[in-house]
Amino acid sequence: MGRSHKIQGVKVERIHHLLSDLARAYLLVCEFSEEVMNIR
């Protein structure tokens, strides 16, 4: 059993489907970093 998250993106207007808390934390770091232009 794991934890999954669905987060609406800020930089890229799409829903991100994440399968762990670590992936969620990294997405949030990337979303609010000024150096990141695109997230896939």
C-alpha positions in Angstrom: 0.0 0.0 0.0 1.2 3.5 -0.8 0.0 7.0 -0.9 -0.9 8.8 -4.1 -1.6 12.4 -4.8 -3.3 14.4 -7.6 -2.1 18.0 -7.7 -3.1 20.8 -10.0 0.1 22.3 -11.5 0.9 26.0 -11.3 3.6 26.3 -14.0 2.0 23.7 -16.3 -1.7 23.7 -16.1 -2.4 20.0 -15.7 -3.0 17.5 -13.1 0.1 15.7 -11.8 -0.5 12.1 -10.6 2.1 11.2 -8.0 2.7 7.9 -6.3 4.6 8.9 -3.2 5.2 11.6 -0.7 8.7 12.1 -1.9 7.5 12.7 -5.5 5.0 15.2 -4.2 7.7 17.0 -2.2 10.0 17.2 -5.3 7.1 18.5 -7.5 6.4 21.3 -5.0 10.1 22.3 -5.0 10.1 22.4 -8.8 6.8 24.3 -9.0 8.1 27.1 -6.9 11.7 27.2 -8.2 12.3 30.1 -10.6 15.0 28.0 -12.5 12.5 25.4 -13.6 10.6 26.2 -16.8 8.6 23.0 -17.5 7.6 19.9 -15.6 6.9 16.6 -17.3 
